[in-house]
Amino acid sequence: MNPLILHLKYEYWNMVCQGNKTHEYREYKPYWIKRIKEQKELILVPGYANCNSLDIHAKIKNISVIDYNDLPEYAKDEFENSEQHHFFDIEFEIK
């Protein structure tokens, strides 16, 4: 199975690089349900850069579904206009 590729805003990608971010969040929608299911590996990409040397390879530790109220504040800001009430919480560890 190919790794799940997630594009991050540069500020969040930098947080991952600094070791301050070990969770990524995605809306609980059919698009993500079929992509996240049974994934074991993750590639985190800064923005939509076309430079593989910046990719961060990670192992997925856990995938859970959480309520909007359980999101950290920075993620709530990102999803404040979303119609979704549930989100994937993807916990990862950099390889």
C-alpha positions as CSV (number, residue, x, y, z in Angstrom):
1,M,0.0,0.0,0.0
2,N,1.3,3.4,-0.9
3,P,1.9,5.9,1.9
4,L,-0.8,8.5,2.6
5,I,0.5,11.9,1.4
6,L,-0.7,15.0,3.3
7,H,0.0,18.5,2.3
8,L,0.5,20.9,5.2
9,K,0.6,24.6,5.6
10,Y,4.2,25.7,6.0
11,E,3.6,26.8,9.6
12,Y,2.3,23.3,10.5
13,W,5.1,21.6,8.5
14,N,7.6,23.7,10.5
15,M,6.0,22.6,13.8
16,V,6.4,18.9,12.7
17,C,10.1,19.6,11.8
18,Q,10.6,21.1,15.3
19,G,9.0,18.1,17.0
20,N,6.0,20.2,18.3
21,K,3.3,18.6,16.2
22,T,2.6,14.8,16.1
23,H,-1.1,14.8,15.1
24,E,-2.7,15.8,11.8
25,Y,-6.4,16.4,11.4
26,R,-8.7,15.8,8.4
27,E,-12.5,16.1,8.0
28,Y,-14.4,12.9,8.4
29,K,-15.7,12.7,4.8
30,P,-15.9,10.0,2.2
31,Y,-12.8,11.5,0.4
32,W,-10.6,10.9,3.5
33,I,-12.3,7.8,4.7
34,K,-11.2,5.8,1.7
35,R,-7.7,7.3,1.7
36,I,-7.0,6.9,5.4
37,K,-8.4,3.4,6.0
38,E,-5.7,1.0,7.1
39,Q,-2.8,3.3,6.4
40,K,0.5,2.6,8.1
41,E,2.8,5.2,6.6
42,L,2.6,8.9,6.0
43,I,4.4,11.5,3.9
44,L,4.0,15.1,5.1
45,V,4.7,17.7,2.4
46,P,5.1,21.5,2.9
47,G,2.4,23.2,0.9
48,Y,2.3,21.9,-2.7
49,A,6.1,22.1,-3.1
50,N,7.6,20.0,-5.8
51,C,10.7,19.2,-3.8
52,N,11.0,15.7,-2.5
53,S,13.9,16.6,-0.2
54,L,11.5,18.5,2.1
55,D,9.1,15.5,2.5
56,I,8.8,14.1,6.0
57,H,8.3,10.4,6.2
58,A,6.4,9.2,9.3
59,K,4.8,6.1,10.8
60,I,1.2,6.3,11.7
61,K,0.7,5.3,15.3
62,N,-3.0,5.7,15.6
63,I,-6.0,7.0,13.7
64,S,-9.2,7.9,15.6
65,V,-12.3,9.9,15.0
66,I,-12.9,12.9,17.3
67,D,-15.5,15.6,17.8
68,Y,-14.9,19.2,16.8
69,N,-14.7,20.2,20.4
70,D,-11.8,17.8,21.0
71,L,-9.6,19.5,18.3
72,P,-6.8,21.7,19.5
73,E,-7.4,25.4,19.1
74,Y,-5.3,25.9,16.0
75,A,-7.2,23.1,14.2
76,K,-10.5,24.5,15.3
77,D,-9.5,27.8,13.6
78,E,-8.8,25.8,10.4
79,F,-12.1,24.0,10.4
80,E,-14.4,26.7,11.8
81,N,-16.3,27.0,8.5
82,S,-16.6,23.3,8.1
83,E,-20.0,21.6,8.1
84,Q,-18.4,18.5,9.6
85,H,-18.7,17.7,13.3
86,H,-16.2,14.8,13.3
87,F,-12.6,14.6,12.3
88,F,-9.8,12.1,11.8
89,D,-7.0,12.5,14.3
90,I,-3.9,11.0,12.7
91,E,-1.2,10.5,15.3
92,F,2.3,9.9,13.8
93,E,5.9,9.5,14.6
94,I,8.7,10.7,12.3
95,K,10.9,7.9,11.1
